[in-house]
């Protein structure tokens, strides 16, 4: 399913899960996101998964114009594959979420493959004080919020980007999401190779037990055979454990401050670069090599950096 002895590292630089009060190392401004992303690429990340934030408050910002300085700044300094989120934040509509990919026409964009509960509220037990007034209600509101990704929403995103030749990182938070992807494949609305990002450890999705990883992989193997490239991310403290289990089975890996703020037990990571260096050490310790951006492009059948709209 993957290049022999090659592992694609994706770095998700800032995301929309964590809020600025949780870590002083979370990139917020465009320049911080650019600097952190470039460092991660130089450390070995072949793909950079990107969100934007309001520079004053750190709130998720899905306006295409918020992404422009980020993608331009990164592209000037690295040849990594740029992957623009269409997940945005659970509070946004699909039209808002897909707008950056429609406008900027990246090689790759993320796409959530089903509606789920997306529980961020347990973080209120660990973080008690907040610098911005949006943070606490944003987290608390996830107790009674469904992250909407209906079949119509998914089809809308696919159709919006079809003419751009943008391919997708299919984010699958549970087994049913794999079957949803198979449904769109059967309808020929998506074409292989499918880049399947299995997400473990979000409250509302599948857990992080080794059996959960095996169940995801077995199901994807059965549904897609040789037509997919498997990648994993583990949320929070499970990040590196999940990455190690998957890499040992030929999978690709995703790390970054979007998925986990931690650099070790009870210790905040100081940068995205630190997490990339850690997972690179795991990969190379298994006797594997990290993929270059060019190798990632070939494995995922991407259109190439010279064909993007920015």
N, C-alpha and C positions, 0 to 999 in steps of 0.2 A: 504493500500500500504506500510505502514511502520510498524515497531514494535510499539505496542500500547504504547503511552506515552514515546517513546524513539526517540531521534533525533541524527543522525550521524552528527558530526561536522568534516568537512574537512578543513584543513589549506593549502593554496597554498603559499609556503614560499617565492619565489622570482620571478618566471615567466620570461617572456621575453618582457613584455610590457613597463615597467618602466625602465628608465636608471639611472645609479648611481648618476648623478648630481641632480636628483629630490628629493632625500632624503638621509641623512646620515645614516638612519636606515635600508636601503635596504641591505639584506645580499648579499655578492658578492663572497667571498672566500669560499672554502669548509668548513673550520672550522666555519665561520660565519653562513653558511647555516645549518650546523649540530647543532650548539648551539641554533639557533633560532627555528629550527624544534623541537628539544627536549623540549625546553621551552613550545612551543605550545602544544605538546603532553601532557606534565605534567599539562597544564591548561585545558585540556579536548578534544583536537582534537584526534579523533579515526583514521583519515586518514591524511597522509601527502602527498601532491601533490608536486612533485619535478622537478625542472629545475636545470641546472648547468650553471655557468658563467666562463669566463676567469678571473682568479684572479687578473690580472693586470689592465685590461680595463673594466671589468664588462660586456663585450659583451656576448650574449647567446652562449653557447658551448654545442653541442649535441654529442660530442664524448663519447662513452661508458666509456672510461678511466677517463673522467671528473666526471662521476657519481660514480665511484667506492668508492673513499674516503667518499663521502657524504652518500651513502647508508650503507656502513660499519660502519661509525661513528654513524649514527642514530640507526642502529639495535643493537649496543652494549649498548645503553642507554634507549631504549624504545621498547615496543611491538606494537607500532602503525602500522597500515597498510601502506606500502610504495607504492605510486602511481607514476610511472615514466611517464613523459610527452611523447607523440608522436606528440604534437603540435609544440614543439621546438620554432621556430620563423617563421613568414610568408615568410621569404626569403629562407628557407631550403626546400630541396626535401623530399618526403616521405621516401625514403631510408635512408637519414640522420636522419630523425626524429624518425623512429621506431627502429634504431640501439640499443639504450640503453635497450629497453624492450626485444629485441631479444637476446641480450647478457646476461643480468642479470636476465631475467625470473621472473619478480616481480609478486606479487599476482594481481596487478591492474595496468593498464596503461590508459592514456587518449586517446580518439580518436575523432577528430572533424568530424562531420557528414555531411559536405557540404562545397563547395567553397563559399567564401564571400569576399566582400570588408571589409577591417579591418583597419579603419581609426584611426591612432595614431597622425596624423599631427595636430589636434586641440591643443594638448599639447604644441606645439610651441608657442601658445599665452600666456601660463602661465609660461613657463620656457625659459629664454632668453640666459643663459650662460651655457656652458657645459665643463666638465673637459676633456673629451675624444673626439677625432676627429670623431669617428663613430656615436656618438649619434644624432646630428642634422640631417645628411642625412638619418639615419635609420628612424627617425620619419617622415621627409619630404617625403621620398620615399613611404610611405603608401598611399599617395594621388593617386598614379598611380600603385597600386599593388593589385592583387587578391590573397588572401590566398587560395591556391589550395588544395582542398580535393575532387577529383573526385571520381566517383564510383570505378574506377580502383585503385585509391590510397587507398581507404577504404578497398577494398577487399584484396589488397596486405598486408596491416597492419594486417588484421584479419588472413590471411593465415600464415604470418610470425610468429605469436604468438600462433597459434593453438596447436602445440605440447607442448608448455610451460604451457598450462592450465592457461595462464594469462587471466583474465577477464578485461572488459573495463568500464571506466567512459565515457559514450557517451555524448560529449559536443554538445549541440544543441543551436545554436545561433538564430534560427528562426523556424517557423512552418514547413517549408519544410524539415528541418533536422529530424524532428520526422517521417515524411513519408519516408525519406531515411532509417532510422533505421527499420521501419516496412518492407521495401523492403528486407533488409538483413535478418530480422527475418522470413519472408515468404519463403526465400530461405534456411532457416535453417543454415545460416552461423554464426548466433549468437543464443544463447540460454538464456531463462530467468533464473533468474530475471535480467532485464535490469536496470543498474544504469544510469539513465538519469539526466544529469547535465544541467539544463536550464540556459542559460547565458543571462543576461539582461543588456543593457546599453552600449554595444560596438557599435561604429558608423559603420553601415553596417549590424547590426543585429536588433533584436526586442528591443523595448524600455523598460522603467521601470514603465510605468503606471500600476496601479492595474488591469486594463482590459487586459494588455499584459500578466500578470501572469495568470489570469483566462483563457485566450485563450490557453496558453501553457498547463496548467493543464487539461482543458477540452479535448483538442486534445489528449494528452497522455493517459488520462483515457479511451477515446474511442478506441484508437489504441491498447493499451496494457492491459487494465483492471487491474487485480491483478498481472500481470507479470512484473511489474517494481517498482523500488524504485526511488522516485522523490527527487531531490536535486536542489538547486538554488544558483546562485551567482549574485550579483549586482556589476557592475563596478563603481569605483569612489565613489562619495558621496552618491550614492544610496545603498551602500553595506548593511548597517544595516536595512534600511527600507525594502528592498526586503527580507532580511532574516527573519524579523519579520512577514511579510505578509505570507511567505511560511510556517514558523514554526507553525503559528496559524492554518494552514490548513493541518497539518500532514506531512509537507515536511521536508527534511533534508537540511542542510545549509553548504555553503562554504564561508570562509573568508580568509584573508591573504594579504600580501603586493604585491602579484602578481596582485590581483584584485583591490585593493585600497590602497593608501598610507596614508589614513586619519584616525585619531582617533576621530575626531569631527569637527564641522564647523571651517574651517581655521586652523586646528591644525593637524600636521603630527602625525601619530601613531609612537610610539617609538619602537614597536616590533610587531611581529606576536602574541606573547603571549597576548598583550593588546587587540588585536582584538578578539582572542578566548575568553578571559575573558568577553569582552563586549557581544558577541553573546551568550555565556553561560548564562549570566545574563538575556538576553531576553528570552531564551528558558525556564529557570527555573522560570522566572517571569510569564510565561504562564501556569505554573503548570506541565511542562513536565520535563523529565530527559534526560541527555545526554547518548548516547550509549558508551559502552566500545569498545575497539578494537575487543574483542572476539565477542561481539554482532554484530558489523559491519560485521565481517567475516561471521557470520551465516546468517545475512540478505541478504548479497550479494553473498552468495555461493562461497566464495573464497577458494583457495586450502590450505591456512594456511602458516604461516611464515616459518615452517620447510621444505616447499617444494620449496622455492625460490632458485635462482641460485647464491646467494651471501651470 
